[in-house]
Amino acid sequence: MGRFSSGPDFAGFNKLTSDVGREEQFEDAAKAAEYLCCFRKHVLKLSIAGEIPAHPLPGSSQRKTWRYLLTELRDWMLNSPSTELGRKQGTAVRSPAGGSRKGGQ
């Protein structure tokens, strides 16, 4: 039989190769927030504003239930003009809503 018959190395290889052709699954807002290292509410606000790639579940008309593809979030993050601007200039990018959490400027 030899080394390649059946062992932990061979079983792990089968698992890796079987995932290659598999579709990516949709994730909820909590998983997207964990991936982006931010709060779930922030991800939901960005989704409602249409600022991040998000997909509403069919049938959730009044209050949308959002789902996310982590590869789309990664691409969005890497190609975001505000992220690129912040990297080039070394400064923080201000929010259009204002500077203070209490609503002031």
Residue frames as a rotation matrix with the C-alpha (Angstrom) as fourth column:
MET 1
0.568 0.823 0.000 0.00
0.823 -0.568 0.000 0.00
0.000 0.000 -1.000 0.00
GLY 2
-0.361 -0.858 0.365 2.69
0.837 -0.471 -0.280 2.53
0.412 0.204 0.888 0.96
ARG 3
-0.865 -0.167 -0.473 2.57
0.405 -0.789 -0.462 6.16
-0.296 -0.592 0.750 1.95
PHE 4
-0.848 0.503 -0.163 -0.39
-0.521 -0.742 0.421 7.25
0.091 0.443 0.892 -0.26
SER 5
-0.732 0.603 -0.316 -2.91
0.481 0.787 0.388 4.56
0.482 0.132 -0.866 0.72
SER 6
0.409 0.840 0.357 -4.84
0.263 -0.483 0.835 6.34
0.874 -0.247 -0.418 3.46
GLY 7
-0.286 -0.518 -0.806 -3.51
0.953 -0.068 -0.294 8.52
0.097 -0.852 0.514 6.19
PRO 8
0.287 0.433 -0.855 -3.96
0.615 -0.767 -0.182 11.99
-0.735 -0.473 -0.486 7.60
ASP 9
-0.566 -0.557 -0.608 -1.84
-0.111 -0.679 0.726 13.60
-0.817 0.478 0.323 4.85
PHE 10
-0.946 0.208 0.249 -3.79
0.306 0.314 0.899 11.93
0.109 0.926 -0.361 2.06
ALA 11
-0.063 0.978 -0.200 -7.18
0.997 0.052 -0.057 12.62
-0.046 -0.203 -0.978 3.66
GLY 12
0.076 0.022 -0.997 -6.27
0.331 -0.944 0.005 16.29
-0.941 -0.330 -0.079 4.09
PHE 13
-0.873 -0.438 -0.213 -5.23
-0.078 -0.305 0.949 16.47
-0.480 0.846 0.232 0.44
ASN 14
-0.625 0.714 0.314 -8.60
0.739 0.413 0.532 15.11
0.250 0.565 -0.786 -0.69
LYS 15
0.237 0.730 -0.641 -10.42
0.853 -0.472 -0.223 17.73
-0.466 -0.494 -0.735 1.38
LEU 16
-0.250 -0.409 -0.878 -8.35
-0.009 -0.905 0.425 20.53
-0.968 0.114 0.223 -0.13
THR 17
-0.983 -0.184 -0.024 -8.81
-0.027 0.016 1.000 19.39
-0.183 0.983 -0.021 -3.70
SER 18
-0.423 0.892 0.161 -12.54
0.902 0.397 0.171 18.77
0.088 0.218 -0.972 -3.31
ASP 19
0.202 0.499 -0.842 -13.10
0.615 -0.734 -0.288 22.43
-0.762 -0.460 -0.456 -2.27
VAL 20
-0.765 -0.623 -0.162 -11.49
0.273 -0.541 0.795 23.86
-0.583 0.565 0.584 -5.43
GLY 21
-0.842 0.446 0.302 -14.62
0.277 -0.122 0.953 23.68
0.462 0.887 -0.021 -7.63
ARG 22
-0.221 0.799 -0.560 -17.06
0.975 0.165 -0.150 24.54
-0.028 -0.579 -0.815 -4.86
GLU 23
0.163 0.388 0.907 -19.13
0.401 -0.866 0.299 27.74
0.901 0.315 -0.297 -4.89
GLU 24
-0.916 -0.384 0.114 -18.55
0.095 -0.485 -0.869 30.36
0.389 -0.786 0.481 -2.24
GLN 25
-0.135 0.914 -0.383 -21.37
0.930 0.251 0.271 30.51
0.343 -0.320 -0.883 0.27
PHE 26
0.071 0.282 0.957 -23.17
-0.003 -0.959 0.283 33.66
0.997 -0.023 -0.067 1.36
GLU 27
-0.621 -0.340 -0.706 -22.46
0.709 0.141 -0.691 34.93
0.335 -0.930 0.153 4.87
ASP 28
0.534 0.834 -0.142 -24.59
0.798 -0.441 0.410 36.98
0.279 -0.332 -0.901 7.27
ALA 29
0.668 -0.213 0.713 -23.80
-0.122 -0.977 -0.178 40.47
0.734 0.032 -0.679 8.59
ALA 30
0.868 -0.364 0.339 -22.08
-0.350 0.037 0.936 39.12
-0.353 -0.931 -0.095 11.72
LYS 31
0.469 -0.710 0.525 -19.61
0.685 0.668 0.291 37.09
-0.557 0.223 0.800 9.66
ALA 32
0.454 -0.264 0.851 -19.05
0.670 -0.529 -0.521 40.04
0.587 0.807 -0.063 7.27
ALA 33
0.841 -0.113 0.529 -18.40
-0.370 -0.834 0.410 42.34
0.394 -0.540 -0.743 10.23
GLU 34
0.732 -0.606 0.312 -15.92
0.022 0.478 0.878 39.86
-0.681 -0.636 0.363 11.69
TYR 35
0.390 -0.570 0.723 -14.17
0.912 0.347 -0.219 39.65
-0.126 0.745 0.655 8.31
LEU 36
0.347 -0.192 0.918 -13.96
0.421 -0.843 -0.335 43.46
0.838 0.503 -0.212 8.02
CYS 37
-0.485 -0.522 -0.702 -13.05
0.837 -0.043 -0.546 43.89
0.255 -0.852 0.458 11.72
CYS 38
-0.834 0.311 0.455 -15.91
-0.353 -0.935 -0.008 46.24
0.423 -0.168 0.890 12.46
PHE 39
-0.693 0.639 0.333 -19.33
-0.265 0.204 -0.943 46.17
-0.670 -0.742 0.028 14.11
ARG 40
-0.593 0.569 0.569 -22.36
0.749 0.649 0.132 44.36
-0.294 0.505 -0.812 12.64
LYS 41
0.408 0.796 -0.447 -24.45
0.573 -0.604 -0.554 47.56
-0.711 -0.030 -0.703 12.78
HIS 42
-0.077 -0.525 -0.848 -21.84
-0.431 -0.749 0.503 49.40
-0.899 0.404 -0.169 10.71
VAL 43
-0.933 -0.225 0.282 -21.94
0.108 0.571 0.814 46.69
-0.344 0.789 -0.509 8.04
LEU 44
-0.177 0.951 0.255 -25.75
0.923 0.250 -0.291 46.93
-0.341 0.184 -0.922 7.95
LYS 45
0.416 0.289 -0.862 -25.65
0.131 -0.957 -0.258 50.73
-0.900 -0.006 -0.436 7.61
LEU 46
-0.523 -0.684 -0.509 -23.16
-0.480 -0.256 0.839 50.47
-0.704 0.683 -0.195 4.73
SER 47
-0.808 0.286 0.515 -25.41
0.517 0.763 0.388 47.86
-0.282 0.580 -0.765 3.10
ILE 48
0.229 0.957 -0.177 -28.52
0.777 -0.290 -0.559 50.04
-0.587 -0.010 -0.810 3.34
ALA 49
0.348 -0.180 -0.920 -26.58
-0.272 -0.959 0.084 53.00
-0.897 0.221 -0.383 1.89
GLY 50
0.982 0.041 0.186 -25.35
0.152 0.419 -0.895 50.82
-0.115 0.907 0.405 -0.98
GLU 51
0.574 -0.817 -0.054 -21.72
-0.818 -0.575 0.004 51.47
-0.034 0.041 -0.999 -0.13
ILE 52
-0.522 -0.737 0.430 -20.61
-0.670 0.666 0.327 47.84
-0.527 -0.117 -0.841 0.12
PRO 53
-0.524 0.334 -0.783 -21.47
-0.579 0.535 0.615 44.81
0.625 0.776 -0.088 -2.02
ALA 54
-0.772 0.390 0.502 -24.49
-0.318 0.447 -0.836 43.25
-0.550 -0.805 -0.220 -0.31
HIS 55
-0.783 0.517 -0.345 -27.30
-0.140 0.395 0.908 41.02
0.606 0.760 -0.237 -1.52
PRO 56
-0.407 0.702 0.584 -30.81
-0.891 -0.165 -0.423 41.24
-0.201 -0.692 0.693 -0.02
LEU 57
-0.877 0.193 0.439 -32.58
0.167 0.981 -0.098 37.94
-0.450 -0.013 -0.893 0.50
PRO 58
-0.723 0.690 0.024 -35.61
-0.119 -0.159 0.980 37.53
0.680 0.706 0.197 -1.76
GLY 59
0.097 0.891 -0.444 -38.85
0.564 0.319 0.762 38.09
0.820 -0.324 -0.471 0.10
SER 60
-0.142 -0.155 -0.978 -37.42
0.938 -0.336 -0.084 40.50
-0.315 -0.929 0.193 2.67
SER 61
0.055 0.266 0.962 -39.23
0.785 -0.607 0.123 43.57
0.617 0.749 -0.242 1.35
GLN 62
0.879 0.360 0.314 -39.81
0.125 -0.807 0.577 45.88
0.461 -0.468 -0.754 4.33
ARG 63
0.593 -0.736 0.327 -36.78
-0.685 -0.246 0.686 45.11
-0.424 -0.631 -0.650 6.44
LYS 64
0.604 -0.368 -0.707 -34.06
-0.551 0.449 -0.704 43.63
0.576 0.815 0.068 4.28
THR 65
0.744 -0.484 0.461 -31.99
-0.079 0.621 0.780 40.65
-0.664 -0.616 0.424 5.33
TRP 66
0.598 -0.596 -0.536 -28.54
-0.798 -0.382 -0.466 41.03
0.073 0.707 -0.704 3.81
ARG 67
0.784 -0.467 0.410 -26.04
0.340 0.874 0.346 38.40
-0.520 -0.131 0.844 2.73
TYR 68
0.578 -0.698 -0.422 -22.42
-0.745 -0.663 0.077 38.90
-0.334 0.270 -0.903 1.68
LEU 69
0.866 -0.496 -0.057 -19.73
0.399 0.756 -0.518 37.17
0.300 0.426 0.853 -0.35
LEU 70
0.660 -0.638 -0.397 -16.41
0.266 -0.296 0.917 37.59
-0.703 -0.711 -0.026 1.43
THR 71
-0.252 -0.761 0.598 -14.50
0.897 0.049 0.440 37.71
-0.364 0.647 0.670 -1.86
GLU 72
0.261 0.420 0.869 -16.63
0.705 -0.698 0.125 40.69
0.659 0.580 -0.478 -2.95
LEU 73
0.984 0.083 -0.158 -15.96
0.174 -0.641 0.747 42.43
-0.040 -0.763 -0.645 0.37
ARG 74
0.226 -0.973 -0.040 -12.23
0.579 0.101 0.809 41.82
-0.784 -0.206 0.586 -0.06
ASP 75
-0.271 -0.286 0.919 -12.25
0.951 -0.228 0.210 43.24
0.149 0.931 0.334 -3.60
TRP 76
0.657 0.592 0.466 -14.29
0.483 -0.806 0.342 46.24
0.578 0.000 -0.816 -2.44
MET 77
0.857 -0.360 -0.369 -11.87
0.235 -0.364 0.901 46.92
-0.459 -0.859 -0.227 0.40
LEU 78
-0.074 -0.974 0.214 -8.79
0.689 0.105 0.717 46.63
-0.721 0.200 0.663 -1.82
ASN 79
-0.482 -0.072 0.873 -10.26
0.836 -0.338 0.433 48.79
0.264 0.939 0.223 -4.60
SER 80
0.555 0.737 -0.386 -11.98
0.824 -0.551 0.132 51.41
-0.115 -0.391 -0.913 -2.44
PRO 81
0.234 -0.476 0.848 -10.91
0.435 -0.729 -0.529 54.94
0.870 0.492 0.036 -3.44
SER 82
0.745 0.055 0.665 -11.11
-0.481 -0.646 0.593 56.17
0.462 -0.762 -0.454 0.16
THR 83
0.861 -0.487 0.146 -8.83
0.239 0.642 0.728 53.35
-0.448 -0.592 0.669 1.33
GLU 84
0.296 -0.765 0.571 -6.34
0.929 0.092 -0.358 54.16
0.221 0.637 0.738 -1.43
LEU 85
0.429 -0.078 0.900 -6.52
0.043 -0.993 -0.106 57.89
0.902 0.084 -0.423 -0.62
GLY 86
0.928 -0.043 0.371 -5.86
-0.373 -0.144 0.917 57.22
0.014 -0.989 -0.150 3.05
ARG 87
0.659 -0.724 0.205 -2.86
0.632 0.680 0.372 55.04
-0.408 -0.116 0.905 2.20
LYS 88
0.243 -0.594 0.767 -1.32
0.806 -0.315 -0.500 57.54
0.539 0.740 0.402 -0.23
GLN 89
0.250 -0.087 0.964 -1.68
-0.134 -0.989 -0.054 60.66
0.959 -0.116 -0.259 1.88
GLY 90
-0.591 -0.503 -0.630 -1.25
0.483 0.405 -0.776 59.01
0.646 -0.763 0.003 5.27
THR 91
-0.863 0.366 0.349 -4.26
-0.502 -0.700 -0.507 60.86
0.059 -0.613 0.788 6.68
ALA 92
-0.640 0.730 0.239 -7.64
0.422 0.594 -0.685 59.80
-0.642 -0.338 -0.688 7.93
VAL 93
-0.821 0.470 0.322 -10.54
0.196 -0.298 0.934 60.16
0.536 0.830 0.153 5.54
ARG 94
-0.857 0.509 0.085 -13.42
-0.342 -0.437 -0.832 62.11
-0.386 -0.741 0.549 7.11
SER 95
-0.527 0.787 0.321 -16.94
0.797 0.589 -0.133 60.90
-0.294 0.185 -0.938 7.01
PRO 96
-0.681 0.315 0.661 -19.39
0.266 -0.735 0.624 63.11
0.682 0.601 0.417 5.09
ALA 97
0.342 0.888 -0.308 -21.73
0.619 0.033 0.784 62.95
0.707 -0.459 -0.539 8.13
GLY 98
0.709 -0.119 0.696 -19.40
-0.466 -0.819 0.334 64.93
0.530 -0.561 -0.636 10.36
GLY 99
-0.214 -0.962 -0.168 -16.61
-0.401 0.243 -0.883 64.38
0.891 -0.122 -0.438 12.79
SER 100
-0.717 -0.084 0.692 -18.17
-0.696 0.051 -0.716 63.85
0.025 -0.995 -0.095 16.18
ARG 101
-0.847 0.441 -0.296 -20.22
0.415 0.898 0.148 60.90
0.331 0.003 -0.944 17.37
LYS 102
-0.416 0.712 -0.565 -22.62
0.633 -0.219 -0.742 63.39
-0.653 -0.667 -0.359 19.01
GLY 103
0.426 0.695 0.579 -23.47
0.885 -0.189 -0.425 65.13
-0.186 0.694 -0.696 15.74
GLY 104
0.719 -0.185 -0.670 -21.19
-0.056 -0.976 0.209 68.16
-0.693 -0.113 -0.712 15.99
GLN 105
0.910 -0.414 -0.020 -18.47
-0.040 -0.040 -0.998 69.24
0.413 0.909 -0.053 13.59
